[in-house]
Amino acid sequence: MKVLLVGSGGREHALAWKLSQSPRLTDLLIAPGNGGTATLGRNVPVDAEDVDGLLELARSESVDLTVVGPEAPLVLGIVDRFRDAGLAIAGPGREAAALEGSKVFAKRFMQRHVIPTGTYEVFEEADEAERKLRSADCRYPVVVKADGLAAGKGVFVCRDRDGALAAVDQIIRKRSFGSAGDRLLLEEFLEGQEASFMVLTDGRTFLPLPASRDHKAVFDHDEGPNTGGMGAYSSDDILSRELERRIVQEVVQPTLRGMAEEGRPFAGVLYCGLMLTDAGPRVLEFNVRLGDPEAQVVLPRLDCDLLEVFEKLAGGDLKDLRVGTSPQCTACVVLASKGYPGAYQTGFEISGLELAAEVNGVVIFHSGTGLRDGRVLTRGGRVLAVTAQADSLLSAATSAYEAVNRIHFEGVHYRKDIAIRL
C-alpha cells in the first residue's frame, strides 16, 4: 500500500515510524518531511499547506491513502479536496477542523452543547480588551488567546494586568501571530493538572489513545512563554478509569454528537486538551490532529497496525477495530534551538545521534532537521524529540536524558524537568 504522509515535524516522524511497522506498507512518501523521515521513506519537496501540490502528488504517484499530520492543511480543507477527487484521506474536513481553526468557534460550540470549559469573552479591538483588563471585575490570573492557528504560541497565562495588556498588544496591535490575532479571547484561569486525551474516530465509533501530558513553557518549572511543546510523557497514572469515563461521557461523546448535529461530522483525531480541576475535567482547547510532542509518547505505546487504523478511519468504519496499549511509560524531551519560541538561527550540525540511539528504549524523532552532504543540520525551532520507553516513568525519563546528553549542536536548549517534576 502506498501512503502519503503530510507534514515535516516530530509528530510526522513518529507517524512515519509507526506506519513503517505495517507489513502492508509498500511505499511511504512524506511531504515535505525532515532529516529523520528520509530514513523511512521518500521525502518530497511539497509544502504541507500547498493543497494543490499535494493533490497533484497523490494523483501522479497513485497514492492509496493520505495521512495528514499538522493542523494547517486540515483547516485549509485538504480532506474535502482529496475526497472530491475520489482519493482516500484520513482527517476531518474543513468545517470540522474549525474546532481548532477558531478558538471562538470552539468555545461557542462548547457552550451550545454543554461541554465543560472555562468562562470567556471575545474581543476584536485592543481598546475594548484593555478596558476589560483594567476593570474592577477582571480577575487574575487570566488567559489571553489569539483566536486562530498560532503553532501553540498564541496563548498567554497572565498573572497580572501588565502581562495581560502586553499579551493583547502582541496579539492585536503588533500582529505577532498574523491573522490568528483578528480576534482574541480572555478566558478564565483554571487550576489543576493538564492532560491530553486523544481519540481516533470515524464520527461514530471512537478508539481512545493513552493519555499524555505535555510541558508547554520554554523553561524549567513552567516558566517563560508557551511553545509548541518542550516535552511530554504518557503513563496509565495520568487518568483514573473513572476520570477517563467522565471525559468520554462529558467531552468526547457530546463533541462528536454536536458536530454531527451541526452538519460538521468529525472523522480523524480529536485531541482534548484538559484541565483536571477539583470540579472535574474542563476543556482548555480542541485540536483536530495528534499533538506534538504528545504523538511521540503515545504512538510508541500503541499495539496495532496504524496503517490499518487510518485506512478504516478514512473509509468511515472503525467499529471492528481495537487498539492495544503497552503498560510501559514513555517520556520525551524536546531539544530546541537557542531563542525558540522567538527568533533563532539554523544550519548547525548535530552530532551524537547514533550514540544517543544506543540507549536502551530510546527512539529519536526529528522535528526541525535537514540533510546536507550526509550531515544532519538544525532547520527549525524544535529540532529533536528524544523519546524513551520503560517500565516506570522515572526510568523512561532517566533514559531520555541519558540520550539527550549524548547529542550536541550549537545553542541547544532543553528543559531538565520533563516527566520528573510532577
Disulfide bonds with the S-S distance in Angstrom:
none
